[in-house]
Amino acid sequence: MPFTLTKYRLDYAVWAAYRAAQAGSAKARGPEFSEALKNCGVIAYVDSYSKKELSEKEVSEKDFDDLHKKWCHSIINTVKCRYKKEISYGIAAKLINVFLKGYFMLLGNEETSLGLVIHLPIDSSLLKGIDKEKNTKLDKKYKWQKLDEQQYFELIEIFKVKIIPNEPLWKI
């Protein structure tokens, strides 16, 4: 495949995502995360979304949350079945969210219907910053590396309702 800026952007976003996810997992390695991310469907989804007229393709929060769950479960299953390693939903979510930030959001897509519902990458620095600014104790209650699906979506709901109501999560 010839070198293109699009290919470079994809490779860079995948690399950034697996490096961020590795920070929470001593178990899975970069190539394992990379394969799981490339096979989960998120890249094909974003590419198909980007090729259509962005204003014509509406993405609801529920639709995105359902896709997010599908992608995360695919990543968890790939790492478990192919590499015999366990990773949490929080680590899979970090992989997805950092990828989406680098591959889609940083192109100026923040006001598209997809950009308005994408989740932010969650880590201890984010939680500590919110705790300091909003006088919460999220970092004590939630460890991003150990989040299961329910805890992850509890946090997303806290962000939407209490931290930044009526605003897209990327603004946190």
Phi, psi and omega in degrees: 000129180291153179291128174224160178296325178296315178297318179297318178298317178298310181300318181293317180295320177296314179300311180300320181294313182287332175293319178294318180292325179297333180299336180255357185221113175278355186274306184269149182256167182308308180299328179290315176297318181300313179298314181298318179295314182295334183263354187280341178110348184294321182294313179299321180297310182296318179297319180290323177296316184293332181283336179275165175296117188302325182285343182274335185259101181276138177234119179274164176302316181297315178301315181294316179301319178296317177297317181302314178299315179300312181297315181297316179296324176297316179297311180302314181293320178298312181296321181288310186286319185275325186243359177058040180234144180260131171230155182275167174298322180300321179289317177298320179295320178298318178301310180297311188291322177292320177301310181299323179297312183283323187274329186242307188293319185286002173271003181091025182264019187294337182260005174285165180297327176290315180300329182284345183243354180298142178278154177271153175293129181258131173208178185294327179297317178298311182297319178295321178296318177295317179303316182293315184285321187253002180057048176253181178229042183295321182293331177285323185275325186240125173252111189303327182291343185245007183296133168267179184301315182297313180296321179301311182287336170299313179298315179302317179294319176301315179300315183292323188265317188255329187269314183216066184298142176062024178229153175292149185295335181297343180283349178290000000 
